[in-house]
């Protein structure tokens, strides 16, 4: 894997993580209801959930790699189309972040489990990773090395993003709840997803 590929993965992952989704809604809900102390346990749960979903996705991708180069190429084309569809959907999502404060006192362990379940058991997470990861994988490279690098990188970014959202939500509720801010995230993220899908499809076509 080249450093350019890794940097592209970091940039794309950062954009995707910043876009609010079900996991971020949960983190924000805990932070709004219980303050900054909820940021760490929920972020740990998010990282564990992403690790679960990503590992399952990578193992499926690995099976395709071993089975057929043609199937792997088809998966990459399908992934490009999926990214474009997600981008269009995100652009049209609007500007509301419906995070209801969870005010009932909850222990750190339960927060971790809750965040892990919400992240890992969301079928969209596995589908997304299956579509997203092959865009950066080198079929001629060592699969396990790439798996470790991609997972470690994404989990660090996911943890940092979740804890950042938690701290911001506990300190600046008006920012998190601003339709203008959320709409801006959605439109920038949607545009980048569409661009990534188009670029991937164009690259494969050549």
Buried (B, 14 or more C-beta within 10 A) or exposed (E): BEEEBBEBBBEBBEBBBBBBBEBBBBBBBBBBBBBBEBBBBBBBBBBBBBBBBBBBBBEBBBEBBEEEEEEBBEBBBEBBBBBBBBBBEBBEBEBEBEBEBBEEEBEBEEBBBBBBBBBBEBEEBBBBBBBBBBBBBEEEEEBEEBBEBBBEBBBEBBBBBBBBBBBBBBEEBEEBBBEEBBBEBBBBBBBBBBEBBBEBBEEEEE
